[in-house]
Amino acid sequence: MSQSTLLSQLKIHSLLPDNRSPLERALELALSESLFAVEHAYPQLFNAQSCPESAVTLLGIDRQVPVWESSDTEAIKRTRGEFAWRNRQLSGTRLGFVKAFEQMGFSAAITPWYQNEGQPYHFNIWVYGSDQVLTPEINTRVDALILEMKSERDFYSMNLARESIAIPRIAVATEIGITSTSTPFVPAGSEVNALPHTGIAQHLRIISTSEPARNERL
C-alpha cells in the first residue's frame, strides 16, 4: 500500500466544515504535513518484528496479549505480539504450551492425565527457567500464561524449577623434555668397557581431565 505525499491536495481539500476558523484550518494543515512526512509507515505498522519500537506495546494491546510486562525485553515483546494469534490457535495443546513458554524464555514439559493415571482433563506441567532467579512475580506470570493457554475444562498442577546445564570439557596437556646422558664417571686408575655415548630421551605425558555432564533441575 502506497501513501500519497501530495501536499498540494491538502491545501485544496479539507475535512473541516465550511464554518471552520483559520486556526482550525492551520492545525489541520500542520498535522497533515507531519503525517505525510512519514515514509510508508502503514505497511510495517502491524509487523511486530519491523514496526517502530514505540508501536510494539500498542501492537500488543491491539492483539490483546494478556500476559505483558513492561520489564520484558524488546525481543520478548515483539515475539509475543507476532505470535499472539498462533497462540490462540494452539491453545489447549501441548505444542501451544511449549511455544508460548519459549517466547518468554522458559521451557516446559507437559504430562497429560492419562500418562499419570490421574483425573480426566488434569495435566501436570513443569516450567523451567534457564539461569533465572525464581521470584513470586515469575510465578504469577507463569500462572497467567497457563490460564491463557489452557482449555476451559482443564485444570492443572504446576511445578516451577530452575534449569542449569553444564557442558563437559576435556583438556589435554603435553610436556616434552630432552634428557642428555654422558659417559659414567670412572674413578682414576680403573678401566671401563662401556662405550661412550650420548642419548636423547623424549618424555611425553598426556593429562586428561574431565568433569561429569550435569543436568540439574533444582
FENMO-V700946 format. One record per residue. N is the residue number from 1. RES is the residue in three letters. PHI is phi in radians with two decimals (999 if undefined). BURIAL is + if it has 9 or more other ideal C-beta (glycine too) atoms within 8 Angstrom, else -. D_FIRST is the distance of its C-alpha to the first C-alpha in Angstrom with 1 decimal. Layout:
N&RES&PHI&BURIAL&D_FIRST + N&RES&PHI&BURIAL&D_FIRST
//
This chain:
1&MET&999&-&0.0 + 2&SER&-1.76&-&3.8 + 3&GLN&-2.08&-&6.8 + 4&SER&-1.26&-&10.0 + 5&THR&-2.13&-&13.0 + 6&LEU&-1.47&-&15.7 + 7&LEU&-1.17&+&18.4 + 8&SER&-1.11&-&20.7 + 9&GLN&-1.18&-&19.0 + 10&LEU&-1.17&+&19.8 + 11&LYS&-1.38&-&23.4 + 12&ILE&-1.69&-&23.7 + 13&HIS&-1.79&-&21.9 + 14&SER&-2.54&-&22.7 + 15&LEU&-1.57&-&22.3 + 16&LEU&-1.45&-&25.8 + 17&PRO&-1.21&-&28.8 + 18&ASP&-1.17&-&31.3 + 19&ASN&-1.57&-&33.8 + 20&ARG&-1.15&+&31.6 + 21&SER&-1.61&-&33.4 + 22&PRO&-1.01&-&32.8 + 23&LEU&-1.17&-&32.1 + 24&GLU&-1.11&+&29.5 + 25&ARG&-1.16&+&27.8 + 26&ALA&-1.15&-&28.1 + 27&LEU&-1.13&-&26.5 + 28&GLU&-1.09&+&23.5 + 29&LEU&-1.16&+&23.0 + 30&ALA&-1.14&-&23.6 + 31&LEU&-1.18&-&21.2 + 32&SER&-1.17&+&18.4 + 33&GLU&-1.14&+&19.1 + 34&SER&-1.15&-&19.0 + 35&LEU&-1.17&-&15.6 + 36&PHE&-1.28&+&14.1 + 37&ALA&-1.32&-&16.0 + 38&VAL&-1.39&-&13.9 + 39&GLU&-1.46&-&11.7 + 40&HIS&0.84&-&8.2 + 41&ALA&-1.33&-&10.0 + 42&TYR&-1.15&-&7.8 + 43&PRO&-0.98&-&6.6 + 44&GLN&-1.72&+&10.4 + 45&LEU&-1.12&+&11.8 + 46&PHE&-1.79&-&12.9 + 47&ASN&-1.74&-&14.0 + 48&ALA&-1.11&+&17.7 + 49&GLN&-1.53&-&18.6 + 50&SER&-2.17&-&16.1 + 51&CYS&-1.26&+&15.5 + 52&PRO&-1.04&-&17.8 + 53&GLU&-1.03&-&21.4 + 54&SER&-1.19&-&21.6 + 55&ALA&-1.72&+&19.0 + 56&VAL&-1.11&+&20.8 + 57&THR&-1.13&+&23.4 + 58&LEU&-1.10&-&21.1 + 59&LEU&-1.18&+&19.2 + 60&GLY&-1.11&+&22.7 + 61&ILE&-1.18&-&23.6 + 62&ASP&-1.07&-&20.6 + 63&ARG&-1.62&+&21.5 + 64&GLN&0.98&-&25.1 + 65&VAL&-1.37&+&26.6 + 66&PRO&-1.29&-&30.3 + 67&VAL&-1.68&+&31.9 + 68&TRP&-2.49&+&30.4 + 69&GLU&-2.09&-&32.5 + 70&SER&-1.15&-&31.7 + 71&SER&-1.40&-&34.1 + 72&ASP&-1.14&+&32.1 + 73&THR&-1.24&-&30.6 + 74&GLU&-1.07&-&26.9 + 75&ALA&-1.10&-&26.7 + 76&ILE&-1.14&+&28.3 + 77&LYS&-1.10&+&25.9 + 78&ARG&-1.12&+&22.8 + 79&THR&-1.16&+&24.4 + 80&ARG&-1.08&+&25.5 + 81&GLY&-1.20&+&22.1 + 82&GLU&-1.15&-&20.6 + 83&PHE&-1.82&+&23.3 + 84&ALA&-1.07&+&23.9 + 85&TRP&-1.26&-&23.1 + 86&ARG&-1.13&-&24.9 + 87&ASN&-1.06&+&27.9 + 88&ARG&-1.17&-&28.1 + 89&GLN&-1.16&-&28.1 + 90&LEU&-1.71&+&30.9 + 91&SER&-1.07&+&32.9 + 92&GLY&1.51&-&36.5 + 93&THR&-1.96&-&36.6 + 94&ARG&-1.10&-&38.2 + 95&LEU&-1.10&-&35.1 + 96&GLY&-1.09&+&33.1 + 97&PHE&-1.08&+&35.7 + 98&VAL&-1.08&+&35.8 + 99&LYS&-1.15&+&32.1 + 100&ALA&-1.13&+&31.8 + 101&PHE&-1.26&+&34.7 + 102&GLU&-1.07&+&33.5 + 103&GLN&-1.12&+&30.3 + 104&MET&-1.79&+&32.9 + 105&GLY&1.51&-&35.1 + 106&PHE&-2.04&+&37.7 + 107&SER&-2.10&+&39.1 + 108&ALA&-2.50&+&40.5 + 109&ALA&-2.30&-&43.1 + 110&ILE&-2.01&+&43.5 + 111&THR&-2.02&+&46.7 + 112&PRO&-1.26&-&46.6 + 113&TRP&-1.13&+&49.7 + 114&TYR&-1.29&-&51.2 + 115&GLN&-1.50&-&51.5 + 116&ASN&-1.77&+&53.4 + 117&GLU&0.95&-&55.4 + 118&GLY&-1.74&-&54.1 + 119&GLN&-1.37&-&53.1 + 120&PRO&-1.03&-&50.4 + 121&TYR&1.17&+&46.9 + 122&HIS&-1.93&+&48.0 + 123&PHE&-2.28&+&46.5 + 124&ASN&-1.94&+&47.3 + 125&ILE&-2.25&+&44.7 + 126&TRP&-1.85&+&45.3 + 127&VAL&-2.04&+&42.8 + 128&TYR&-1.99&+&43.3 + 129&GLY&-1.75&+&42.2 + 130&SER&-1.38&+&42.4 + 131&ASP&0.94&-&44.4 + 132&GLN&-2.01&-&43.3 + 133&VAL&-1.35&-&45.8 + 134&LEU&-1.41&+&46.1 + 135&THR&-2.17&-&45.9 + 136&PRO&-1.02&-&46.0 + 137&GLU&-1.13&-&42.4 + 138&ILE&-1.13&+&41.3 + 139&ASN&-1.06&+&43.4 + 140&THR&-1.13&-&41.7 + 141&ARG&-1.16&+&38.2 + 142&VAL&-1.11&+&39.4 + 143&ASP&-1.06&+&40.8 + 144&ALA&-1.12&+&37.7 + 145&LEU&-1.20&+&35.6 + 146&ILE&-1.11&+&38.1 + 147&LEU&-1.10&-&38.1 + 148&GLU&-1.18&+&34.3 + 149&MET&-1.63&+&34.5 + 150&LYS&-1.35&+&37.8 + 151&SER&-1.31&-&38.4 + 152&GLU&-1.07&-&40.0 + 153&ARG&-1.51&-&43.4 + 154&ASP&-1.38&+&43.6 + 155&PHE&-2.34&-&45.7 + 156&TYR&-2.56&+&46.2 + 157&SER&-2.09&-&48.3 + 158&MET&-2.02&+&46.4 + 159&ASN&-2.15&-&47.9 + 160&LEU&-1.84&+&46.3 + 161&ALA&-2.38&+&47.5 + 162&ARG&-1.85&+&47.0 + 163&GLU&-1.91&+&46.6 + 164&SER&-2.28&+&48.0 + 165&ILE&-2.08&-&48.0 + 166&ALA&-1.92&-&50.2 + 167&ILE&-1.74&-&50.1 + 168&PRO&-1.17&-&53.6 + 169&ARG&-2.25&-&54.6 + 170&ILE&-2.08&-&57.5 + 171&ALA&-1.96&-&59.1 + 172&VAL&-2.16&-&61.5 + 173&ALA&-2.13&-&64.0 + 174&THR&-2.09&-&66.4 + 175&GLU&-2.31&-&69.7 + 176&ILE&-2.11&-&71.6 + 177&GLY&-2.33&-&75.1 + 178&ILE&-1.98&-&77.9 + 179&THR&-1.91&-&81.5 + 180&SER&-1.89&-&84.3 + 181&THR&-1.90&-&87.8 + 182&SER&-2.06&-&91.1 + 183&THR&-1.04&-&94.6 + 184&PRO&-1.04&-&96.3 + 185&PHE&-1.16&-&98.6 + 186&VAL&-2.05&-&102.2 + 187&PRO&-1.10&-&105.1 + 188&ALA&-1.11&-&107.7 + 189&GLY&1.55&-&110.5 + 190&SER&-2.01&-&108.6 + 191&GLU&-1.99&-&107.2 + 192&VAL&-2.33&-&103.8 + 193&ASN&-1.68&-&102.9 + 194&ALA&-1.30&-&99.2 + 195&LEU&-1.30&-&97.3 + 196&PRO&-1.13&-&95.4 + 197&HIS&-2.62&-&91.6 + 198&THR&-2.19&-&88.3 + 199&GLY&-2.12&-&85.5 + 200&ILE&-2.12&-&81.8 + 201&ALA&-1.98&-&80.2 + 202&GLN&-2.06&-&76.5 + 203&HIS&-1.98&-&75.4 + 204&LEU&-2.05&-&72.0 + 205&ARG&-2.27&-&70.9 + 206&ILE&-1.98&-&67.6 + 207&ILE&-1.91&-&66.6 + 208&SER&-1.99&-&63.9 + 209&THR&-2.10&-&62.5 + 210&SER&-2.57&-&60.0 + 211&GLU&-2.16&-&58.9 + 212&PRO&-1.12&-&58.1 + 213&ALA&-1.16&-&54.6 + 214&ARG&-2.18&-&53.7 + 215&ASN&-2.42&-&51.2 + 216&GLU&-1.68&-&52.1 + 217&ARG&-2.17&-&50.6 + 218&LEU&-1.56&-&52.4
//
